[in-house]
């Protein structure tokens, strides 16, 4: 099983708002005839506190309509089973990682997402949430050496001599 990564472009702009939200006119776009009017939003915008939830609700509804089920412990894990075939999809805001029992199923999912949303396919996963990931026929290997080195450098410990015991 190979894990792939994709990114949803302008994800938050896809979400529908549950409640009425009004915003003042931006300084560079004031209606000269009605300078005191406000705009009623129909869709979520970046920076709006409701935007992440609106996006998640939109994506979740879409995946559920495509015969996925939500993970019982993690609501950002979506699973689709069809006989012996398995497709796993993990969501982190606008980043999506996915793996399937067959390459065809991965391609099918990628195409499905591209038809619904503007996507950026990133190929086989190699870096996700500061985790370095390598995949080969023996398995999937995860480490954080890059993050550890960044932390050492940030706090001025990159030139320290290592010792066997603390």
N, C-alpha and C positions, 0 to 999 in steps of 0.2 A: 504494500500500500504506500503510495506516494502522497505527500501533503503539498498542496498548492496554496497560493495566496493571491487575493485580489483586493482592490480598493474601490470603494464607491465614490465617484467624483461628486462633489457638492451634495453629500448625503442628506444633510439637514434640510435642504431646500425641497426634499421630496415629502416631508412629513406634513400631514394635515393637523391643524390645531383643533383641540377639543372644545376650547372655550373662546370667547371673543377677546381679541387682543388688539389694542389700538396703540399706534406709535405717532409721535409728532413728526412733522415734516422735516426732512434733513435740510440743513442750511443751504446746500447747493441745489435744492429742488423744491423751493417754496412756491406754491401757487400764488401769483400776485393778486388774483381776485379774491382768494380765501386764505390769507396767511395764517389765520388762527385755527383752521381745520386740522383734523388728525386723520390718519389712514387706518382703516380696519384691515388687519392682515387675514388673508385666506390660507396662507401657507407659512410654515416655520421659516425663520431666518437665523443665520449664525449669530450667536450672542444672546439669543432669546433663551430664557431659562427652560422653556417648554420644548425647545428644539430637539434635544437628545431623546426625550420620551416619544415625541411625535414621530421621529425617524424610526425608533425601535418598533413602535406600534405598526407603522407602515410595513416595515420589512418582515416583522413577525407574522402579520396577517397574510402577506404574500406567500411566505414559505409554508404556512399552514394550509393555504389554498392549493399548494402544490404537493399535498400528501406528506408533508413533513410532520413530525411530532416534536414537541418541546421536551428537552431533558427534564426528568423529574427533580433533579437537584439543581441543575444550572439552566435557568431560562434563556441563556444565550447559546445553548447547544441545541441544534436541530438535527433530527435523525430521520432518514427515509429508508425503509426496508421494502424490498420487493422480492419475495422468495429468498434466494441466497444472496442477493445483491444488497449492499449496504452503502449508504452515503452519509457522511458526517460533516456537519457545517458548524463552525464556531464563529461567533460574532464578537468583535470588540469595537464598538462605536461604528466606524466606517470601514474597518478592516475585517476581511473575511478569510478564514483559512478553512480548507475543505480537503477531504480525502474520500476515496471510494474503493470498493472492491475491484472495480475495473476502470481502465483508462477511459473507456467509452462513456461511462457514467459521469466521470469528472468533466469530460468535454460537454456532455449534455447539460450539466449544471451550469458550467461557465457560459454556455450559449443562452440558457434560460435567463440568467442574471443580466447578460448583456442586452437581451431583448427588453427587459423591464427597466433597467437603470443604466446610467452612463458609468461604465466600469473601466478600470485599469487593471489588466491582467499582469501579474508580477511573476508568473511561473512558479517553479518549485520554491518552496519556502526556504529562506536562508537566515533571515533575521526577523524576529517578531518580539515586540515589547522588551527589547534589550537582551533577548535570548538568541544566541547563535545556534543555528540548527543545521546539521549535516545529515544527509540521507544516503544510504547505500543498501545493497541487498541484505546486509547483516542486520540492519535496523536504522533507527532514528536516534541521533545523538545530539544532546543539548548541553550547552555550557554558557557561562557568563564571563569568560576571560576578558573580553573587550570591556565590559562594564567594570570588572574588578580593576583593570589597568587604568580606566578613566577615574575611578574613585581614588586610587593611589596617587595619581597625578594631581587630582583636585586638592588633596590634602597634603601634598608635598612629600609623599613617601615612596616615590618611584625609584629613588636611588638608594633605598635602604637595603641592607644585606639580609637575606632570608636566613632563618634558623630552623633546625629540625623540630624543636619543641617550643611551645610558647613560654 
